């Protein structure tokens, strides 16, 4: 397993633990449909929360959340539409990013409503 994959998997585990402690119910992890993937699908109250997790061991080039560019957002939104239709979900959806920087210690930042579908 490559070091980047290991770092990513550990980051997703940290994000799940973080969300559960905040009262989120985890519905799915690494949900895939064809070439789409959603890192974490959760529910918080009456909101379907789609979470993209980004972890970096440093911020030399950019903050982790900055890697979720418009192209990545579009793919996440398309995957969410498939998930909602497939499972007949009748909840408002929200798109969050959990950004983790692991240098001397792990710094977790939860960005709620990080992006929105274009109308």
HELIX and SHEET records of a PDB file:
HELIX    1   1 UNK A    3  UNK A   21  1                                  19    
HELIX    2   2 UNK A   64  UNK A   67  5                                   4    
HELIX    3   3 UNK A   70  UNK A   86  1                                  17    
SHEET    1   A 5 UNK A  25  UNK A  33  0                                        
SHEET    2   A 5 UNK A  36  UNK A  44 -1                                        
SHEET    3   A 5 UNK A  47  UNK A  56 -1                                        
SHEET    4   A 5 UNK A  92  UNK A 102  1                                        
SHEET    5   A 5 UNK A 106  UNK A 115 -1                                        
END                                                                             
